[in-house]
Amino acid sequence: MATVKSKTRDGVITVTIDRPEKRNALSREVLSDLAATFTAAAKDASVKAAVVTGAGDKSFAAGGDLKDLESIRTRDDARAMADDAKLAFETIRRFPVPVLAALNGDALGGGAELAVACDFRLFAHHARIGFVQGRLNISTAWGGGVDLIRLVGPAVGLRLLSRSEMVAGSDAVAIGLGDAVAFPGQPLDDLVANFLVPLKAQAPQALRAFKAMATAARFGDPRADMLRLETETFSETWVHDDHWAAAEALLGGKK
């Protein structure tokens, strides 16, 4: 049985971790399925955005599946597991268009790391995010600590990590860890759909250009390389038929 389900509609691929009975815990099979899904979807030039969510309304992802990972007892095995998980999350970080984490419930530990691997985080009203690895006397492992500190800064990042704080959606938005939170009674799907409206109005190649620059910055590419990338993506989008159609429509409206 597949641990991850996906569907594409109107240029948006929705990827759902489908283990509600396990609180959508991230087993090695889930990580492999996520990597395969995003690797395949990256080849679809019509996709404008991706959404990652969990089945049910309790958990986005409850972290690593401890039963699946309990056989890992040596440092070499721990490194290998962490490296494999990072490679899976890299398919999300480097996905060519924006990726939204739709937190249908709590994102804990490795689930929080999955959420910050995405470009945006949208919260159901009751959802929280918590880097709670410290409760198991371990550190972050899958790139999430680095992503967290990049988003909120070292002081706030250290506070959240060292105190294993649970952060509500509204507080996450306030500190730059979240992008939107549903109001009471608002379905998460409605929040996600509204967030995607202006994004879906743009051409895929423009979105890919914006994401490419964001990815370059995320991974610390030199400024000169980023400037060259910006020029290349600009020249590509400038000559595209979609640009001229939009320009002619704008100019025509001013006549």
C-alpha positions in Angstrom: 0.0 0.0 0.0 1.4 3.4 -1.0 2.3 5.7 1.9 2.0 8.8 -0.3 -0.8 9.8 -2.6 -0.7 12.5 -5.2 -3.1 14.2 -7.6 -2.7 17.0 -10.0 -5.4 19.5 -10.8 -5.3 23.0 -12.5 -1.5 23.0 -12.4 -1.1 22.1 -8.7 0.1 18.7 -7.5 -1.1 17.8 -4.0 1.0 15.3 -2.2 -0.6 13.6 0.8 1.2 11.5 3.4 -1.4 8.8 3.9 -0.7 7.1 7.3 -3.3 8.7 9.6 -3.2 5.6 11.9 0.5 6.4 12.5 -0.1 10.1 12.7 1.6 10.3 9.3 4.9 9.4 10.8 7.9 9.5 8.4 9.2 6.0 7.8 11.9 5.3 5.4 9.3 4.1 3.0 7.4 7.5 3.3 10.7 9.4 2.6 11.4 7.2 -0.4 7.9 7.7 -1.7 8.1 11.5 -1.2 11.4 11.6 -3.2 9.9 9.5 -6.0 6.8 11.6 -6.2 8.6 15.0 -6.3 11.3 13.7 -8.7 8.6 12.6 -11.2 6.5 15.8 -10.8 9.5 18.0 -11.4 9.5 16.8 -15.0 6.0 18.2 -15.6 6.4 21.6 -17.1 2.7 22.5 -16.6 2.9 22.3 -12.8 2.8 25.7 -11.2 2.9 24.7 -7.5 3.0 21.7 -5.1 1.2 21.2 -1.8 2.3 18.8 0.8 -0.2 17.8 3.5 -1.1 14.9 5.8 -4.2 12.6 5.8 -6.8 13.4 8.5 -6.9 16.5 10.7 -4.7 15.5 13.6 -1.2 15.3 12.2 0.7 16.9 9.3 3.5 14.5 10.2 4.4 13.3 13.6 8.2 13.0 13.0 10.3 10.0 12.2 8.7 6.6 12.6 10.5 5.3 15.7 9.5 1.7 15.2 10.9 1.8 11.7 14.1 3.6 12.9 14.8 1.7 16.2 17.2 -0.7 14.5 19.6 2.2 13.8 22.1 1.9 16.6 25.5 2.9 15.2 26.8 6.4 14.2 27.4 5.2 10.7 23.9 3.9 10.3 22.5 7.2 11.9 24.6 9.2 9.4 23.4 7.1 6.5 19.7 7.4 7.5 20.1 11.2 7.9 21.8 11.5 4.5 19.0 9.5 2.8 16.3 11.7 4.4 18.1 14.9 3.4 18.2 13.6 -0.2 14.5 13.0 0.0 13.9 16.5 1.3 16.2 18.0 -1.3 13.7 17.0 -4.0 11.3 19.3 -2.2 13.7 22.1 -1.5 14.9 22.1 -5.1 11.5 21.4 -6.7 11.3 23.8 -9.7 8.2 25.7 -8.6 6.9 26.8 -5.1 6.0 24.2 -2.6 3.4 24.8 0.1 3.2 22.8 3.4 -0.5 22.7 4.3 -0.4 21.9 8.0 -3.7 20.0 8.6 -2.5 19.2 12.1 0.6 19.3 14.2 4.1 19.1 12.5 6.4 17.6 15.0 10.2 16.8 15.0 10.9 15.4 11.5 7.5 16.6 10.4 8.5 20.2 11.3 11.7 19.6 9.3 9.5 18.6 6.3 7.4 21.7 6.8 10.4 24.0 6.6 11.8 22.2 3.6 8.8 23.7 1.8 8.7 27.3 0.6 5.6 28.3 2.4 3.7 27.1 5.5 -0.1 27.4 5.8 -1.8 26.4 9.1 -5.2 25.0 9.9 -6.5 26.9 12.8 -5.6 24.2 15.3 -2.3 23.2 13.8 1.0 23.7 15.5 4.7 23.2 14.6 7.3 22.0 17.0 10.9 21.1 16.8 10.7 18.7 19.6 13.7 16.5 18.9 15.2 17.5 22.2 12.5 15.6 24.1 14.2 12.5 22.7 17.6 13.9 23.5 18.6 14.2 19.8 19.2 17.0 17.5 17.6 17.8 14.1 18.9 15.6 11.3 17.2 16.2 8.0 18.2 19.8 7.3 15.4 21.3 9.3 17.6 23.0 11.9 19.4 24.8 9.2 16.2 25.8 7.5 14.6 26.9 10.8 17.5 29.2 11.7 17.5 30.6 8.1 13.9 31.5 8.5 13.7 32.9 12.0 17.3 33.7 12.9 19.7 32.1 15.3 18.3 33.5 18.5 14.7 32.5 17.9 15.7 29.3 16.2 17.8 28.3 19.3 14.9 29.1 21.6 12.5 26.9 19.7 15.0 24.1 19.5 16.3 24.2 23.0 12.9 24.6 24.6 11.1 22.2 22.2 8.4 24.8 21.9 5.1 24.2 20.3 4.2 27.1 18.0 0.6 27.9 17.0 -0.1 29.1 13.5 -0.6 32.7 14.4 2.7 32.8 16.3 4.4 31.1 13.5 3.3 33.8 11.1 4.4 36.5 13.5 8.0 35.2 13.6 8.3 34.4 9.9 7.9 30.7 10.3 4.4 30.6 8.8 2.7 32.4 5.9 -1.0 32.2 6.7 -3.3 30.6 9.2 -7.0 29.7 8.8 -9.5 31.6 10.9 -11.8 29.5 13.2 -14.1 27.4 11.0 -12.3 28.1 7.8 -11.3 24.8 6.0 -7.6 24.5 5.3 -8.4 23.7 1.7 -10.1 27.1 1.4 -7.0 28.9 2.8 -4.7 27.0 0.4 -6.9 27.7 -2.6 -7.0 31.5 -1.8 -3.3 31.6 -1.3 -2.7 29.9 -4.7 -5.0 32.2 -6.7 -2.4 34.9 -7.6 0.3 32.3 -8.0 -1.7 30.3 -10.5 -2.3 33.4 -12.5 1.3 33.5 -13.5 3.0 31.5 -16.2 4.9 28.4 -15.2 8.2 29.7 -16.7 8.0 32.9 -14.5 7.3 30.8 -11.4 10.3 28.6 -12.2 12.5 31.7 -12.6 11.4 33.0 -9.3 11.9 29.7 -7.6 15.3 29.2 -9.2 16.5 32.5 -7.6 15.1 31.6 -4.2 16.7 28.2 -4.3 20.1 29.8 -5.3 19.8 32.1 -2.3 18.8 29.3 0.0 21.9 27.3 -0.8 24.2 30.2 -0.6 25.2 30.6 -4.3 27.5 33.6 -4.9 25.9 36.9 -5.9 27.6 36.9 -9.3 26.1 33.5 -10.1 22.7 34.7 -8.9 22.9 37.8 -11.1 23.7 35.6 -14.1 20.8 33.3 -13.3 18.5 36.3 -13.0 19.6 37.6 -16.4 19.2 34.1 -18.0 15.7 33.6 -16.6 14.7 37.1 -17.6 15.8 36.7 -21.2 14.0 33.4 -21.4 10.7 34.7 -20.0 11.0 38.0 -22.0 10.9 36.2 -25.4 8.2 33.7 -24.3 4.8 34.1 -26.0 3.2 34.4 -22.6 5.0 37.6 -22.0 4.0 39.2 -25.3 0.4 38.1 -24.9 0.3 39.8 -21.5 2.1 42.9 -22.8 -0.2 43.3 -25.8 -3.2 42.9 -23.6 -2.0 45.6 -21.2 -1.1 47.9 -24.1 -4.3 47.3 -25.8 -6.2 48.2 -22.7 -4.5 51.6 -22.6 -5.4 52.6 -26.1 
